[in-house]
Structure formats: C-alpha cells, structure tokens
C-alpha cells in the first residue's frame, strides 16, 4: 500500500542530501513524495524524484551564496551568537510562518505522514495541529540531553566520577537556558493553531511521533540512553546531485581527500593552509571547496587538485585519509569507507562529531587555527599509524550492518500504517 509523504527541509547545507536520500527511497517504492523547501533547493528536490513545493511566507535562503545564507552564523563572534541566529532565524522566530505554509499545503493536498528536519519546529507544530503522524529527521548526532552523554556542543569527553556528573548537570542547564528566549514565538505559533503552550523549547522537540537519527549508532557513546521515540536508522551515504564526476590528481602517492563545509564558514584561509601543507608532504591532494567557495581562490601546489566538487563516495575508495571540518556527512562517508580522518572543527555540531572520531580512535582532532606544521604532523601520524585505519575499518563494518536494510524507510512506512497518533505526544524528558 502506498502513502503520501510531505517532507519539509531548508537550505541547511549537509542536512539536505540525507533528507532527500530518504525522500528518493520512498519515491522509488511507489509512494507519493513532495518536499516543502527553499527555492534554492528545488532542482535538488526534483532530481530526487520528489515534487518541490515553495515556502510562501516562511524565510528562505541559499547556503551556496554567503549573501543569501539565512542564518549567517559565520558573522557571529561567539558560539552563543551563532546559536542565537539559529534559534531566532529558523527554529523559533519564524515558527508561525513555517506552520502556516505547512498547514496550507496539507489543506490543499492532504498527506498521510509529515517528515521534517528536526530544527523546523514550526513544521512539527503544524503536523501536531493537523493530527497526522510526524517524523523528525536528525541528520547528525542526537543533539539533546540524555543520560550517558555530556551536554551537546562543546565536544567534551564523557564524564567520570562525581565531579564529572556535576559538570554535566551544570553545563546541561547552561546549554538549555538560551532556548528560553525562543519560547514566546514558538508558543505563539502553537496557540495560533489550537495547541497548548509548552514549558520549554526542548520539550517541543520531543513531540514528534518518531525522531529518526540518520547517524551511525556505532559512532555515539555506547552507554548513552535515548527516549523511546528516538530511533537510530543509520546514515545516508548518497552524494549530493551537484557532486559531478571524479577526477583524481595524477601519481601513485597516498591520496588525501580534503572537504570542509559545503556552506560558507569563512573557510578560505583554512583551505589555503591545508593546500600549502599538502605541498610539503609526499601525498596527492584532492581538495573540494564546495559550492560556497570558488576553487580559484585556493592557490594549490602541484600535487594538489582543487575542484568545486567531487563524488566523495567514489573518491574515498582511493583515499588514505580525509581532512575535514568534521561535518557529519563527510565523516560518516569516510568511516563507511574505512578511511581515517584529520578533523578540524569550526563550529556548529562539528566539535561533537570530531570528539566521537577521536574517542573511537579513527582519527585526530586539530584546532582550526593549527599551523601547517601541526596539520602536517597529524596527517603523517594518521597515515603511518595503522591503528587509525584499523578503527576506521571497524566502524565501517558496523555502519555496513546498520545500513544493510533501509531502516528510515521502514520506520516511515510503519508510521504511515499507524495513522493518526492515538495518545499524547512525548516530552524530551521521557
């Protein structure tokens, strides 16, 4: 039996390909799939086989163009400033607009299941108001407080002992508190659609019927415990439609794949520093700048090929190491291929992803201000210490087991079969 799925996403860089991968898989199984999305994404949506639908009142952006970026977190001077932009410009501030557009689309053409990027709380509000099953997609590590994990963001090691647990309680409260400024706008959207207000923004994230984590369970902390509606369904390993064809630098030296953010994060200087570092080593470099940086802006030594894009899944078959900002997509594709990493986190969720790589023994973390010499030492260590490749291959085996069946599609088809939710939604504290 086929169903109608309405997806909702935004121009969020690395969050888009895994979301559209799920949409594509459902479409290939005969389901009707349409996607509410920024106009800048409509070609990608159409390439997935789904029908693109434009937002009408909700804000839109284009992360391939710094001027068109909705969040512009690269302009923030502090991590808290970057967080405030996300809260006020996407998650909470325009919640009423996202809810209005979503409900209008569902009134025009009903859907059996609503599937939304978890950060679009306005969309999740609309699904709750409409009384249809709602699935939130998390395209990175699960980011909310749970037992068995430190607070998300700083990239802390798991706590040990009484002092460690005290650290986590204090820091969890400090990381939750800034969400309070988004609560009035979110509750205004809820009240406008006949829903009771919530006590906290964190609670609102937990009101979906399913929270599907598109990340390897094997990459997260073994002792971490999750709410019952959270399901790890494995990563999506598809390349984006704009990845193009693969061209490798000539020679037989070990290949180093370099990939920083597909969005603009003021990464030009770091790309240049990495290129110069590779020029001092007996390696070949394939440096992909992504859509937001002009390849011509990076001066490359002779052993480094600079290109806007390449299909990473294919390139990784040839790679000995990946250098990355620790974006979730690049990391999981590298680990799925058994390729160890040098992580240079720059913000967002990247410190958390890098910490997981470090603790798994599958790579090394260096600071974004690291000197060429420090970067070179990290590359050489990962290349010549076999333990990093061994641990990357261990994770590759676990990821292969997690992705042997399409758990995301199975969960969504099951949700479609359940129909309207039969009971009250859960809170994040469950």
Phi, psi and omega per residue, in radians:
X1 nan 2.314 -3.132
X2 -1.680 2.763 -3.101
X3 -2.332 2.900 3.045
X4 -1.796 2.125 3.138
X5 -1.956 2.277 3.001
X6 -1.895 2.044 3.087
X7 -1.690 2.753 3.027
X8 -2.486 2.258 3.123
X9 -2.544 3.132 -3.121
X10 -2.492 2.965 -3.090
X11 -1.325 1.314 -3.040
X12 -1.914 0.554 3.041
X13 1.105 -2.052 -3.048
X14 -1.166 -0.214 3.098
X15 -1.324 -0.332 -3.020
X16 -1.306 -0.879 -3.092
X17 -0.996 -0.773 3.119
X18 -1.149 -0.613 3.099
X19 -1.101 -0.817 -3.124
X20 -1.240 -0.431 3.044
X21 -1.107 -0.716 3.092
X22 -1.160 -0.750 3.114
X23 -1.036 -0.751 3.139
X24 -1.084 -0.761 -3.113
X25 -1.102 -0.687 3.095
X26 -1.166 -0.716 3.135
X27 -1.082 -0.701 -3.131
X28 -1.170 -0.357 3.087
X29 -1.604 0.161 3.013
X30 1.647 0.021 3.141
X31 -1.361 2.684 2.987
X32 -1.395 2.249 -3.094
X33 -2.377 2.163 2.961
X34 -2.245 2.719 -2.967
X35 -2.298 2.016 2.936
X36 -1.270 2.146 -3.039
X37 -2.765 2.775 3.034
X38 -1.007 2.555 -3.119
X39 -1.043 -0.499 3.128
X40 -1.120 -0.264 -3.116
X41 -1.783 -0.024 -2.954
X42 -1.128 -0.593 3.086
X43 -1.139 -0.713 3.108
X44 -1.138 -0.723 3.118
X45 -1.071 -0.823 -3.135
X46 -1.081 -0.650 3.133
X47 -1.138 -0.424 3.105
X48 -1.357 -0.172 -3.093
X49 1.652 -0.075 3.124
X50 -1.592 2.886 3.134
X51 -1.637 2.120 3.111
X52 -1.370 2.412 3.081
X53 -2.195 2.311 -3.076
X54 -1.490 2.481 2.881
X55 -1.119 2.577 3.113
X56 -1.951 -0.692 3.094
X57 -1.989 -0.396 3.140
X58 -1.201 2.622 -3.130
X59 -1.175 2.611 -3.128
X60 -2.261 2.736 3.140
X61 -2.576 -3.098 3.113
X62 -2.616 1.784 -3.049
X63 -1.312 -0.127 3.051
X64 -1.351 -0.190 -3.110
X65 -2.219 1.999 -3.119
X66 -0.927 -0.633 -3.127
X67 -1.189 -0.476 -3.105
X68 -1.713 0.042 -3.134
X69 -1.164 2.296 -3.102
X70 -1.231 -0.756 -3.031
X71 -1.492 -0.724 -3.083
X72 0.904 0.802 3.133
X73 -1.179 -0.275 3.085
X74 -1.197 -0.249 3.087
X75 -1.529 -0.231 -3.105
X76 -1.272 2.508 -3.115
X77 -1.567 -0.313 -3.110
X78 -2.390 2.784 3.042
X79 -1.002 -0.629 3.121
X80 -1.163 -0.648 3.077
X81 -1.125 -0.670 3.091
X82 -1.143 -0.723 3.109
X83 -1.078 -0.762 -3.113
X84 -1.057 -0.651 3.108
X85 -1.124 -0.744 3.107
X86 -1.089 -0.805 -3.123
X87 -1.076 -0.828 -2.972
X88 -1.479 -0.429 -3.070
X89 -1.783 -0.214 -3.090
X90 -2.374 -0.983 -2.925
X91 -1.299 -0.913 -3.024
X92 -1.937 -0.811 -3.031
X93 -0.903 -0.896 -3.128
X94 -1.684 0.426 -3.076
X95 -0.986 -0.699 -3.129
X96 -1.121 -0.649 3.133
X97 -1.181 -0.766 3.104
X98 -1.109 -0.701 3.118
X99 -1.116 -0.754 -3.121
X100 -1.059 -0.828 -3.122
X101 -1.129 -0.710 -3.114
X102 -1.154 -0.784 3.130
X103 -1.144 -0.630 3.099
X104 -1.095 -0.731 3.125
X105 -1.165 -0.695 -3.133
X106 -1.228 -0.542 3.054
X107 -1.217 -0.663 -3.141
X108 -1.200 -0.725 -3.132
X109 -2.531 1.779 -3.084
X110 -1.025 2.622 3.086
X111 -2.176 2.669 3.124
X112 -1.468 -0.540 -3.123
X113 -2.489 2.424 3.039
X114 -1.825 2.256 -3.114
X115 -2.182 2.053 -3.016
X116 -2.320 2.556 2.899
X117 -0.912 2.293 -2.991
X118 -1.055 -0.402 -3.095
X119 -1.336 -0.206 -3.126
X120 -1.555 1.317 -3.081
X121 -1.111 -0.495 3.069
X122 -1.110 -0.670 3.105
X123 -1.186 -0.779 3.112
X124 -1.064 -0.620 3.068
X125 -1.083 -0.747 3.130
X126 -1.082 -0.745 3.120
X127 -1.103 -0.703 3.099
X128 -1.118 -0.729 3.136
X129 -1.143 -0.615 -3.127
X130 -1.350 -0.295 3.107
X131 1.317 0.462 3.091
X132 -1.895 2.798 3.105
X133 -1.048 2.432 -3.077
X134 -2.227 2.280 3.035
X135 -2.070 2.257 3.032
X136 -1.689 2.338 3.109
X137 -1.779 2.144 3.011
X138 -1.812 2.020 -3.032
X139 -1.718 0.386 3.043
X140 -2.605 -2.920 3.053
X141 -1.039 2.612 3.120
X142 -1.074 2.119 -2.922
X143 -1.716 0.104 -3.022
X144 -1.852 2.801 -3.057
X145 -1.054 2.349 3.054
X146 -2.538 2.820 3.005
X147 -1.195 2.473 3.068
X148 1.572 0.180 3.131
X149 -2.572 2.540 3.044
X150 -1.240 2.903 3.095
X151 -1.023 2.524 -3.031
X152 -1.377 2.381 3.051
X153 2.311 -1.053 -3.041
X154 -1.295 -0.263 -3.106
X155 1.338 0.687 -3.123
X156 -1.345 2.685 2.973
X157 -1.281 2.660 3.098
X158 -1.009 2.541 -3.078
X159 -1.252 2.594 2.976
X160 -2.314 2.425 3.062
X161 1.352 3.118 -3.072
X162 -1.119 -0.775 -3.114
X163 -1.136 -0.651 3.114
X164 -1.129 -0.736 3.118
X165 -1.183 -0.617 3.059
X166 -1.126 -0.746 3.062
X167 -0.942 -0.805 -3.086
X168 -1.161 -0.689 3.131
X169 -1.113 -0.758 -3.117
X170 -1.175 -0.819 -3.084
X171 -1.239 -0.556 3.070
X172 -1.079 -0.775 3.098
X173 -1.065 -0.716 -3.127
X174 -1.181 -0.574 3.139
X175 -1.376 -0.461 3.125
X176 -1.385 -0.619 -2.986
X177 -0.957 -0.721 -3.108
X178 -1.111 -0.306 3.095
X179 -1.151 -0.376 -3.041
X180 -1.036 -0.541 -3.127
X181 -1.189 -0.324 3.095
X182 -1.585 -0.140 -3.033
X183 -1.144 -0.730 -3.141
X184 -1.017 -0.777 -3.140
X185 -1.146 -0.699 3.131
X186 -1.138 -0.803 -3.132
X187 -1.186 -0.526 3.042
X188 -1.084 -0.712 3.093
X189 -1.138 -0.683 3.130
X190 -1.157 -0.831 -3.123
X191 -1.090 -0.655 3.134
X192 -1.122 -0.347 -3.118
X193 -1.976 0.387 3.004
X194 1.357 0.333 -3.127
X195 -1.870 2.613 3.088
X196 -1.223 2.595 3.075
X197 -1.160 2.748 3.061
X198 -1.820 2.772 -3.105
X199 -1.389 -0.404 -3.132
X200 -2.704 2.722 3.073
X201 -1.100 -0.660 3.140
X202 -1.024 -0.709 3.087
X203 -1.054 -0.664 -3.105
X204 -1.104 -0.591 3.113
X205 -1.107 -0.410 -3.077
X206 -1.633 0.158 -3.048
X207 -1.596 -0.002 3.025
X208 -1.264 2.690 3.107
X209 -1.249 -0.563 3.043
X210 -2.384 2.471 2.924
X211 -2.026 1.858 -3.069
X212 -1.668 2.031 -3.101
X213 -1.621 1.937 -3.131
X214 -1.533 1.047 -3.089
X215 -2.560 2.621 3.132
X216 -1.166 2.252 3.020
X217 -1.066 -0.539 -3.117
X218 -1.143 -0.340 -3.124
X219 -1.474 -0.347 -3.083
X220 -1.567 3.056 -3.084
X221 -1.156 2.292 -3.061
X222 -1.030 -0.636 -3.067
X223 -1.560 0.113 -3.076
X224 -1.303 2.392 -3.125
X225 -1.993 2.384 -3.005
X226 -2.051 2.686 3.023
X227 -1.023 2.740 -3.017
X228 -1.106 -0.505 -3.082
X229 -1.491 -0.009 3.107
X230 -1.581 2.195 -3.118
X231 -2.212 2.182 2.995
X232 -1.424 2.079 -3.052
X233 -2.002 0.150 3.089
X234 1.507 2.737 -3.101
X235 -1.348 2.805 2.985
X236 -1.759 2.243 -3.004
X237 -1.905 0.157 3.135
X238 -1.179 2.548 2.993
X239 -1.423 2.652 3.076
X240 -1.143 2.758 -3.077
X241 -1.124 -0.406 -3.104
X242 -1.547 0.147 -3.043
X243 -1.163 -0.494 3.092
X244 1.314 -2.796 -3.104
X245 -1.703 2.785 -3.113
X246 -1.591 2.269 2.957
X247 -2.266 2.182 -3.091
X248 -1.778 2.620 3.016
X249 -1.161 2.555 -3.089
X250 -1.213 2.805 3.056
X251 1.940 -3.130 -3.087
X252 -2.073 0.022 -3.138
X253 -1.152 2.775 3.120
X254 -0.960 2.430 -3.111
X255 -1.617 2.265 3.054
X256 -1.938 2.055 3.075
X257 -1.575 2.257 3.121
X258 -2.015 2.197 3.129
X259 -2.581 1.941 2.991
X260 -1.718 -2.814 -2.974
X261 -1.138 2.550 3.002
X262 -1.364 -0.159 3.042
X263 -1.863 2.979 -3.100
X264 -1.441 2.135 3.095
X265 -2.331 0.572 -3.081
X266 0.963 0.754 -3.011
X267 -1.660 0.068 -3.064
X268 -1.065 -0.778 -3.109
X269 -1.114 -0.685 3.120
X270 -1.189 -0.707 3.063
X271 -1.028 -0.734 3.136
X272 -1.116 -0.750 -3.133
X273 -1.108 -0.703 3.118
X274 -1.156 -0.748 3.110
X275 -1.027 -0.788 3.129
X276 -1.108 -0.667 3.102
X277 -1.089 -0.790 -3.138
X278 -1.082 -0.508 3.120
X279 -1.152 -0.297 3.140
X280 -1.676 -0.020 -3.038
X281 -2.038 2.693 3.105
X282 -1.413 1.145 -3.105
X283 -2.398 2.964 2.902
X284 -1.871 2.444 3.117
X285 -2.018 2.320 2.968
X286 -1.992 1.846 -3.042
X287 -1.887 2.011 3.120
X288 -1.800 2.162 -3.064
X289 -1.471 -0.404 -3.034
X290 1.438 2.950 -3.034
X291 -1.161 -0.356 -3.006
X292 -1.557 -0.121 -3.116
X293 -2.234 2.299 3.102
X294 -1.273 2.157 3.118
X295 -0.959 -0.528 -3.138
X296 -1.146 -0.279 3.141
X297 -1.336 -0.207 -3.125
X298 -1.860 2.066 3.095
X299 -1.467 2.032 -2.992
X300 -1.861 2.419 2.961
X301 -1.198 2.998 -3.015
X302 -1.110 -0.439 -3.096
X303 -1.630 0.200 -3.108
X304 -2.174 2.182 3.052
X305 -1.718 2.151 3.136
X306 -1.860 2.273 -3.136
X307 -2.544 2.725 -3.133
X308 -1.155 -0.644 -3.055
X309 -2.749 2.810 3.049
X310 -2.794 2.655 3.084
X311 -1.270 1.805 -3.038
X312 -1.093 -0.622 -3.115
X313 -1.047 -0.605 3.097
X314 -1.397 -0.754 -3.132
X315 -1.050 -0.607 -3.086
X316 -1.189 -0.316 3.055
X317 -1.149 -0.369 -3.109
X318 -1.842 -0.163 -2.939
X319 -1.491 2.579 3.035
X320 -1.742 -0.459 3.125
X321 -2.748 2.624 3.044
X322 -1.998 2.332 2.972
X323 -1.850 2.178 -3.017
X324 -2.587 2.803 3.034
X325 -1.322 0.054 -3.095
X326 1.267 0.552 2.908
X327 -1.103 2.463 -3.023
X328 -1.010 -0.755 -3.079
X329 -1.085 -0.825 -3.132
X330 -1.149 -0.695 -3.130
X331 -1.110 -0.849 -3.060
X332 -1.225 -0.574 3.070
X333 -1.151 -0.702 3.117
X334 -1.119 -0.806 3.139
X335 -1.152 -0.652 3.099
X336 -1.088 -0.465 3.098
X337 -1.616 0.006 -3.133
X338 1.305 0.443 -3.090
X339 -1.798 2.148 3.125
X340 -1.282 2.930 -2.951
X341 -2.306 2.685 2.814
X342 -1.965 2.009 -3.054
X343 -1.766 2.314 3.129
X344 -2.201 1.300 -3.031
X345 -1.138 2.488 -3.084
X346 -2.067 -0.213 -3.111
X347 2.698 -2.841 3.122
X348 0.936 -2.254 3.137
X349 -1.581 0.114 -2.891
X350 -1.236 -0.555 3.094
X351 -1.146 -0.629 3.124
X352 -1.192 -0.779 3.128
X353 -1.108 -0.773 3.138
X354 -1.082 -0.698 3.126
X355 -1.071 -0.710 3.128
X356 -1.098 -0.706 3.104
X357 -1.089 -0.777 -3.136
X358 -1.068 -0.863 -3.094
X359 -1.188 -0.468 3.081
X360 -1.343 -0.197 -3.111
X361 1.337 0.299 -3.068
X362 -1.750 0.175 3.131
X363 3.080 -3.108 -3.099
X364 -2.172 2.556 3.089
X365 -1.915 2.281 3.020
X366 -2.201 2.707 -3.127
X367 -1.265 2.697 -3.102
X368 -1.197 -0.244 3.078
X369 -1.743 0.207 -3.095
X370 -1.028 2.529 3.118
X371 -1.294 2.804 3.050
X372 -0.950 -0.638 3.133
X373 -1.120 -0.742 3.130
X374 -1.150 -0.702 3.106
X375 -1.120 -0.731 3.140
X376 -1.087 -0.739 3.129
X377 -1.092 -0.699 3.130
X378 -1.132 -0.750 3.130
X379 -1.067 -0.829 -3.108
X380 -1.108 -0.664 3.136
X381 -1.131 -0.777 3.133
X382 -1.176 -0.633 3.134
X383 -1.177 -0.644 -2.941
X384 -1.839 -0.214 3.072
X385 -1.687 1.931 -3.027
X386 -1.154 -0.245 -3.105
X387 -1.119 -0.570 -3.116
X388 -1.173 -0.773 3.106
X389 -1.189 -0.627 3.123
X390 -1.070 -0.780 -3.129
X391 -1.241 -0.599 3.060
X392 -1.104 -0.699 3.120
X393 -1.207 -0.590 3.053
X394 -1.049 -0.802 3.105
X395 -1.147 -0.599 3.096
X396 -1.046 -0.710 3.113
X397 -1.107 -0.735 -3.139
X398 -1.211 -0.670 3.106
X399 -1.149 -0.674 3.109
X400 -1.059 -0.687 3.113
X401 -1.172 -0.679 -3.132
X402 -1.188 -0.509 -3.066
X403 -1.815 0.172 -3.136
X404 -1.103 -0.562 3.007
X405 -2.140 2.747 -3.112
X406 -1.526 1.586 -3.072
X407 -1.218 -0.563 3.135
X408 -1.099 -0.816 3.121
X409 -1.100 -0.732 3.135
X410 -1.067 -0.739 3.131
X411 -1.128 -0.735 -3.099
X412 -1.233 -0.673 3.082
X413 -1.156 -0.650 3.083
X414 -1.140 -0.681 3.126
X415 -1.126 -0.698 3.094
X416 -1.088 -0.630 3.128
X417 -1.243 -0.416 -3.128
X418 -1.337 -0.440 -3.103
X419 1.298 -2.688 -3.066
X420 -1.121 2.510 3.114
X421 -0.979 2.447 -3.066
X422 -1.706 -0.211 -3.071
X423 -2.454 -3.131 3.141
X424 -1.158 2.603 3.114
X425 -1.241 2.781 -3.129
X426 -1.516 2.799 2.979
X427 -1.808 2.882 -3.118
X428 -1.176 -0.290 -3.103
X429 -1.502 0.021 -3.110
X430 -1.205 nan nan
